[in-house]
Amino acid sequence: DNIVANTAGGFNLKDQVFITKYPCGTAIMQLPFWLVAHILSPDKDGFSFFYRTAINIAAAFYLCAGLMLSYLAFRKFLTTFRAIMVCAFMLFATNLFYYGIFETGMSHIYSFAIISALYYMIICKWNEHSGFTIRDYVILGLLLGMIFLIRHINLIFIIPFLGIGTKSFHELKFRFCHYFFSKRSIIFYSTLLLVILPKFAYTYYLHVHQLSSSYKGESFNYLFQPKILEVLFAPKNGAILFSPFLLICLYFLFKLYRTNQWTFWIITGCFSMITYTYASWWSYELGCGLGHRGFVEFYPFLFLPIALFYQSKSFPVILFVLFLICAVYTTKNAYSYDGCFYGIQDWDWNEHLRFIRSPIK
């Protein structure tokens, strides 16, 4: 009962069986830090100071790991300074900072770290024009498996991103056949299966006890009336409203069409798919949060067009000015936010203005 109360319904107890609809990947990522806390804490209750601090440290660690991997990927075609700046854009001009420092129990910062590792792998292969080794298939299986375990839907979103860097349909087809349908692909599938085994084990465990952990009563209510404008611009968690630097990312994405059409279409298609999927969900704003959290883990890919555009150019002063404005805006909001949007409806601009003017807490 204590666990049920302390997790605000995230876990439920029925017939002495714990039930949760949430995937186990976040817990696996947090496990090393939790174990240290468990050793150090005098209160072995899972919720005392040491445990809470361990989760905060875990999130900060994976935030730094994701940023470092993103930097190493950008460094493949940018100078050191430009690669650092793109990562700074990503951290301070979006809600990435908020989900890495404040909402440390949510899955997004852990997904960000794993997806950044996959991003680094894709960029390395693109840059080196090299084929996949046995080690690469193992790593791909580990990464895609963890992406699935942390947030199931992200596995669907991430697959098209594997085509980044291709320049024709033939090249795209060759790459995906190489990844998933070659003789060595059995190594990938075996690794993937081993990684996602905990999910199947838990599902079987619930099945044996005739229980279900599904999202009962939650579905895609807005498939034919997707709340796209709400997801992107509404005061209630609008992605672009709370991270306006994303408009600059989209601007450079459209400029990418002239030089790399396939990468343009892949990023555009994935961004559209993520937007439509969440806009169709019954809780399209995904509950309480500072800006829509469904895009956070994909920022390395969304910031790629800026990096590609400035491979051989210096950043203009105006870009730094816009970055500073957005960074002040998003950072101030992160320190002012008290956990939820209290407007009477999605487009309550009065409530949004009240929040913008509210003091730092």
N, C-alpha and C positions, 0 to 999 in steps of 0.2 A: 504493500500500500504506500510505503514511503517513496518507492521508486516511481510509482504512478503519479503521486502528487508532485514530486520534484521535477518530473519531466513534462509537466503540464499536459498529460495525456499522450505524450509521445510513445509511452509504453503502457500497455494495459495488461492486467492479470486476470486470467480466466482458467479455472480449474487447475490452479498452480502452474499455469503455463504463461510465460511472457509473450505478448503479441505486439508487434510493431509493424507499421506499413513502410517504415523507412529502410533503405538499403544499408548493408553493413560496411560499405567501403570507408565511410568517414571514421567509424570506430576502429577499423584496421589501421588507418593512417595515424590515428591518435594513440594507438595502443602502446608504443614504446614510451611515450611521454606519460601516459596513464600509469604504466607499471612503475616508473620512477616515483611518481606521486604516491602510489600505493605503498611503496617501500618506506618512503619518508613520513607519510602522514600518520599521526597517532590515532586519528579517527578513521577507521576503515569503512567509511560509509559511502564513498564515491562522490560526495558532494561538498566536502569541506574545502578549506582554503587551498590546500596543496593540489587537489584534483582540479579545481577551477583554474588555478594558476597554470597547471600543466597543459590544459586545453588552450589557454591564451598563448603560451609559449609554442605549442604545436602549430597553431595558426600562423604566428609570426615566422616560424621556421619555414613553413611551406610557402608563405608569401615571398620570403627572401629567395627560396629555392626556385620558385616559378619565375621571379624577376631575373635571377642569375641565368637560368636556362634561356629565357627570352633574350637577354643581352647577348649570350653566346651565339644564338641564332642570328640576331641582327648583325652581330659582328662579322658574320660571313661575307657581308657585302656593304657594310658601313664602317666608317672610321670609329675609333673608340668613343670619341665625344658624341657623335651622332647616335650611336647605339645606346649610350647612357641616356641621352636626351629622350629618345623614343620610349625607353622604359620609364623615365620620369613622367613623360606625358601620360603614360598608361596608369601609373600609380597615383599621381596627385590630381590629374584632371578628370578622373572618373570616380565611380564609387568602389573601385578595387580596394582603396585604402580603408574604407569603412568596413568592408566585409572581411578584410584581413586583420583588423585591429579590434573592432568592436563586436561584430557578429561571428565570434570565433567558433561557435558550435555548429554553424551551418556548413553545408557541404561545399559551398562554392569555392572557397579558397583552396580546398584540397583538390577539387577538380582542376582549378587553375594551375596548380603545380604539376599534375599529371599531364594535362593537355599541353602545358609549356614544354614538358619533356618530349611529347610527341611532335610538337612544333619544331623543336630543335632537331629531332631526327629527320623530319621531312625536309627542312632547309638544308641540312648537311648532305642528304642524298641528292637534292636538287643542285646544290653547289658543286658537288664532287662528280656528278654524273656517273655514279657507281651503282652496281647491282646490290642485291641483298645477300648478306652472308647468313650463316646459321644463327650467329649471335643476334643479327638484326631481326630475324623471325621470332626468336625468343623474346626480345625486348618489345617487339610489336604486340605479341600476345599478352605480355605482362601489362603494357600500357592500356591497350583496349579493354583488357579484362578489368583493370582497376577503374577505368572510366565508367564501365558498366556497373561495377559494384558501388561506386560512389553515387552515381545519379543515372539511372537506367536510360532515360531519354537521350542523354548526351551521346550515347553510342551511335544513335541514328544521326544526330547532328554532325558528328565528327567524321564519319566515313567519307563524305564528299571532299573534305579538306585534304584527304590523302592525295588528291589529284593536283594540289598546288604545284605550279612550276611546269606542268605539261603545256604544250603549244598546239596540239591537234587532238582530234578524237582518237586517231590511231594510237598516239602516244599515251593518251589517257587509258584506252582499252588495254594496251600493253602493260601499263603499270599495275592496273587492278588485277589483271590476269597473273602477273608476276607475284603480287602480294597474296592473292587468295586462291589461285587455281594452278599453281606450279607444283612440281613434285615435292619441293621443300615446304610447301604450305602446311603439310601435316604437322610440322614442327610448331608453326604458329597456332594451329587449331588445338594441338595438344596442350600447349602452354596456356592458351585462352581458357580451355576447359578446366584446367587445374586451378586457375585463378578464380573463376566464377563458381567453383564447387561449393564454397560456403553458402552462397545464395540458394543453390539447389538443395543443400543439406537442410537449411532452415525451412524451406518450402515443404520438404518431405516431412520434417519434424511437425509442422503445423497440420499437414495432411493426416498424419498418423493420429493426431489428437482431434481430428475433424474440426479444425479451426481454419480461419482465413485471415490473411494480413493485407488483403487488397484494399484499394481506395474505394470502398463501398459508398455509393451515393455521390461520388465525385467523377465527373466525366467531361467530355468536350461539348458543352452546351451551346457553344457559339460557332460551330463549324461553318454554318452558312451566314452568320453575321459576326465575323471576327472583330474583336475590339482592338483593331490595329492602332488607331489614333490614341486610344487610352493607354496601350502598352508603351507607346513611344513618347507621348507628350502630356498626358494627364497629370495634374498635381498629385494624384494618388499613384506614386511610384513610376511615373513616366520615365523611361530609360534616358531619352535625350534631354528632357527637362532637368533631370538631376545630374546628368553628365553631358553637358552641351558640347564638349570637345568631340563627341561622337559625330557631330555634324561635319567637323573638319575631316574626320576619318572617311565619312561618306563622300565628301567632296573629292578627296584624293582617290577614292575608289573609282569614281566616275572618270577621273583623269587617267586611271590605269587602263581603261578600255582601249586607248590608242596604241599602247605599247605591249600589253599582255592580255589579250581578250579572254583566254581560257581562265587565267587566274581571276580576272574580273568577274566572269560568270560564276565561277566556283564560290567566291566570297559572297557575291550578290545573292546567289541561290541559297547558300547556307544561312545568310542573315535573314533572308525572306522566310525561309523554312522555320527558323527559330522564332521569328516574330509571329508568323501565322499560327504556329503550334500553341504558343502561350496565349495568343489572342483568342484562340478557340476554347481554351480551358475554362471551366466554370469559375475559377478564381484567377482571372487573367492577370491580376496585379501581383499574384503570389503572396497575398497576405501583407503583413507589416514588413517594411524594409525601406531603405534609403535609395530610391531609384530601383528600377526593375532589376532583379538579381539574376534573371535567366541568361543574361549576356556576359556576365562577369568572367567566366572561365574561358571565353572565346576571344578576349581582348588581344592576345598575341596575333591572331589572324586578322582581326579588324584593324589593327594598327600596321599591318604589313604594307598596305598601299602607300602610307606616308614614308616608310622606310625605303620602298622601291623607288619612289619619286625622287628622293634625295640621295641616291647612291653616289652621284657625282656632282651634287650641288650643295651649297651651304644653306642652312636654314635661314629664311628671311627674318628680319626683326619682327615683322607683324606676327609671325608664328609664335615667337617667344612672348609677345605681348598677350596674344590670345590664350596661350598656355598659362601665364601668370594670373590672368583674370579668372579663367576656369578653375585653376588650382586653389585660389583664394575662396572662390564660391563653393567648391565641393568640400574643401577641408573645413571651412567654417560650418557648413551644413552637417558634416560628420560630428562635430563637437557640439552642435546645438540639438541634434536629433534625440528625441526621448523614446523612440521605439516604435511609433506608429503614426499613421495619418488620421487626424480626427475630424476631417471634413464630413459634411453631410452627404456628399456624393462625389463621384470621380473628379468632376471639374470645379471643385470648390476653390476658386482662386483667392478668395478672402482668407481661407485657412492657410493656403500656401504662402501668401504674403505675410501672414502672422508668423509663420514658421521662419521665413527668410529674415524677418526682423527680430526674431527671438534671440536672446543672449546665449553665449556659450555656457554650457552646463559644467 
